[in-house]
Amino acid sequence: MVARESSFNPNAKNSKSTARGLFQFLDGTRKSYGGNSVNWNDPTQQALAGVQYIKDRYGTPEKALAFWDKNKWY
């Protein structure tokens, strides 16, 4: 999913939304997953937040990927 969302670029930015980083978190999602307490420039911290988001929303990475495959977003 990270490959599809950001091509593994921790500095990736979507020009059409507030999505950025490895997991292309929107501003609201970043606030819910650490906000200012996370160094969003650090790929490791981005990954930890992304894994927690996947766990919270989908339960497993496999379920998140299946959702992405069906909808082209997660």
N, C-alpha and C positions, 0 to 999 in steps of 0.2 A: 504494500500500500504506500509506503514511503517513496518507493521508486516511482510509482504512478503520480503521487501528489507533488513531490518536490525534486525528483531525480537525485535524492540524497543530498540536496543542497540545503544546509541549515539556514541560509540567508535568502531562500526563495521567497518571492513576494508575488501575490496575485494582483495584477493591475486593475481588476474589476471588483475587488472586495478588500476586506481587511485581513484576508488569509495570508499567513506567512509561516516560514519555518519548515522543518521536516514534515510535520503532520498537517501543515496548512491550517493551523488553528485560527479561527476568527477572534476578534477582540473579546467578545463575550465568553468564548470558550477559554481563552487565556486567563481571564479574570477568575473563572470557576476552577481552574487547575493551577493555582499558585499566584496568579497576578504578578504583583511587583516583587514577591518573595522568590520568584524564579528568575534566574538569569537566562532570558530567552535567546541570548547570543551563544549560549553554551549548548552544543548538540546533545550532550549527555543529559542535561536537565530537560531539554525538549523531548528527548526519547522517553525519559521517565514519566513525564506528564502525558505523553501520547499513549504509552502502555496503560496508564491508569484510566485514561479516557476510554480506550478500547474495552478494558475490563468492565468499567462502569456501564457503558452503553450496550455492549454486545456480549459480554461474558468471556469470549475467547477471540483470539486473532482470526481463527478460521471463520467464525461467524461474521466478523467484521469484513473480512475479505469477500465472503459470499454476498454480503450486502453491497459492497463496492462493485463487485462483478455485475450484479443485477441493476444497480442504479447509477453507476459511474461517479459516485460520491459516497462518503460515509459520515 
